[in-house]
Amino acid sequence: MDQRDLGLPERYQNIIFAGLIVLIAAGVLLLMASRPAPVQMVVEPPAPTATPGAIQVYVTGAVANPDVYSLAWDARIKDAIAAAGVLETADLVRINLAQRLHDGDHIHVPDATDPGAPAAGAPVPEPSGGPININTASRDELDALYGIGPSLAQRIIDYREANGPFETIEDIMNVRGIGESTFDKIADRITVE
């Protein structure tokens, strides 16, 4: 007797064997069909961060080429003066070269040879002829006040143009860069009349 003999006729044994093969194949196909599809991983590069655009600043005074210059958004006064070409007679001590610039700033570089200009590092003399009306004063008149430089004088003008005239002399402390100590130095030299 053969080892494969199950006591059934050979014809039935072949049918059973074929049925088992079909069942195994169907089970494998069913297992593969029920398996979840692999997840596609997509790696996207980070979105580029927007950098602010260039700013425009006006440079005048003791420079080789007074003009409007386009500078990086994080530029300093030193960068603007370098772009305009500083003259040997420029009095850079009176300017805060590290001050950050803003779009529309006007930087005036004083000339040390100007007879009206104080020596580098010396206090700016007070103007004669009474107090200065901070609502009508020019940039040069404001710059002549002790403790007020060209940049701060321009900020005073920009502030009053944006917000209207100062109602009291104390309102000048609303200008960025003018605190109580600066105000105390100029209080008796300014008016709003």
C-alpha positions in Angstrom: 0.0 0.0 0.0 1.2 3.5 -0.9 1.9 6.1 1.8 -0.4 8.5 0.1 -3.2 6.0 0.2 -6.1 7.4 2.3 -8.4 4.5 1.7 -10.1 6.5 -1.1 -9.9 5.9 -4.8 -7.0 7.8 -6.4 -9.4 10.0 -8.3 -10.9 11.4 -5.1 -7.5 11.9 -3.6 -6.5 14.1 -6.5 -9.7 16.2 -6.2 -9.1 16.7 -2.5 -5.5 17.6 -3.1 -6.5 20.1 -5.8 -9.1 21.6 -3.5 -6.6 22.0 -0.7 -4.2 23.8 -3.2 -7.1 26.1 -4.3 -8.0 26.8 -0.6 -4.4 27.7 0.3 -4.1 29.9 -2.8 -7.4 31.7 -2.0 -6.2 32.2 1.6 -2.9 33.7 0.5 -4.8 36.0 -2.0 -7.3 37.0 0.7 -4.5 37.8 3.1 -2.7 40.0 0.6 -5.9 41.8 -0.4 -6.8 42.6 3.2 -3.3 44.0 3.9 -3.3 47.9 4.1 -1.6 49.8 1.4 1.8 51.2 2.4 1.7 54.9 3.4 3.5 57.3 1.1 5.8 59.6 3.1 6.2 63.0 1.5 9.0 65.2 2.9 8.4 68.8 2.0 11.1 71.4 2.5 10.3 74.2 4.9 8.6 77.3 3.4 11.1 80.1 2.9 10.8 82.9 5.4 10.0 86.2 4.0 12.7 88.9 4.6 11.7 92.5 4.8 12.5 94.5 1.7 15.0 97.3 1.2 14.6 100.7 2.9 15.2 104.1 1.3 17.2 106.7 3.3 18.3 110.2 2.4 21.9 111.1 3.2 23.1 114.8 3.2 25.9 116.9 4.7 29.6 116.1 4.7 29.3 113.2 2.2 30.7 112.8 -1.3 27.4 111.9 -2.9 24.3 113.2 -1.1 21.3 111.2 -2.4 18.6 108.7 -1.5 20.1 105.2 -1.0 18.5 101.8 -1.0 19.8 99.7 1.9 19.0 96.4 3.6 16.1 96.5 6.1 18.6 96.0 9.0 21.0 98.7 8.0 22.6 101.2 10.4 23.6 104.9 10.0 27.2 103.7 9.4 26.0 101.8 6.3 24.2 104.8 4.9 27.2 107.1 5.4 29.5 104.5 3.8 27.2 104.3 0.8 27.3 108.1 0.3 31.0 108.3 0.8 32.0 110.2 4.0 34.3 113.3 3.6 37.4 113.8 5.7 35.8 116.9 7.2 32.7 114.9 8.5 32.2 115.1 12.3 31.1 111.5 12.9 31.4 111.9 16.7 28.1 113.8 16.7 26.3 110.9 15.0 25.3 107.5 16.5 26.7 105.3 13.8 25.1 102.2 15.4 21.6 103.5 15.2 19.2 101.3 13.2 17.7 103.0 10.2 14.0 103.1 9.1 12.5 103.6 5.7 12.4 107.3 4.9 15.0 108.4 7.5 17.1 111.5 6.7 20.7 111.4 7.9 22.6 114.7 7.9 26.3 114.3 8.5 27.7 117.5 10.2 30.8 119.1 8.8 33.5 119.8 11.5 34.9 122.7 9.5 31.5 124.6 9.8 32.2 127.6 12.0 28.8 127.2 13.6 29.4 123.5 14.4 30.7 122.7 17.9 33.9 120.8 18.3 33.5 117.0 18.3 32.1 115.8 21.6 31.3 119.3 22.9 27.8 120.2 23.9 25.7 121.9 21.2 25.2 125.5 22.2 21.7 126.7 22.9 20.2 129.0 20.2 19.8 132.6 21.1 16.7 134.6 20.8 14.3 132.8 23.1 12.6 129.4 23.1 12.1 127.4 20.0 8.5 126.5 19.0 8.7 122.7 18.6 5.6 122.9 16.4 7.2 125.0 13.7 11.0 124.6 14.3 13.2 123.4 11.4 15.4 120.4 11.7 18.4 122.6 12.2 16.7 124.6 14.9 15.8 121.4 16.8 19.3 119.9 16.2 20.7 123.0 17.9 19.0 122.1 21.2 21.3 120.4 23.7 20.9 116.6 23.5 19.0 116.6 20.3 21.0 115.4 17.3 20.0 115.3 13.6 18.3 111.9 13.8 16.3 112.9 16.9 15.4 116.3 15.3 14.0 114.4 12.3 12.0 112.1 14.6 10.4 115.2 16.3 9.4 116.5 12.8 8.1 113.1 11.7 6.1 112.8 15.0 4.4 116.1 14.6 3.6 115.5 10.9 2.1 112.2 11.8 0.2 113.2 15.0 -0.4 116.9 14.6 1.1 119.8 16.7 2.3 119.3 20.3 -0.2 120.6 22.8 2.2 121.0 25.6 6.0 120.9 25.7 5.8 117.7 27.8 4.3 116.0 24.7 7.7 116.0 23.1 8.5 113.0 25.4 6.1 111.0 23.2 8.8 111.0 20.6 10.9 107.9 20.6 14.3 108.7 22.2 13.3 111.7 24.3 13.0 110.7 28.0 12.7 112.8 31.1 16.5 113.5 31.3 16.6 115.0 27.7 13.3 116.9 28.4 14.8 118.4 31.5 17.7 119.7 29.5 15.5 121.4 26.9 12.4 122.3 28.8 13.3 126.0 29.3 14.4 126.3 25.6 11.2 125.1 23.9 7.6 126.3 23.6 4.4 125.3 21.7 3.1 128.8 21.1 
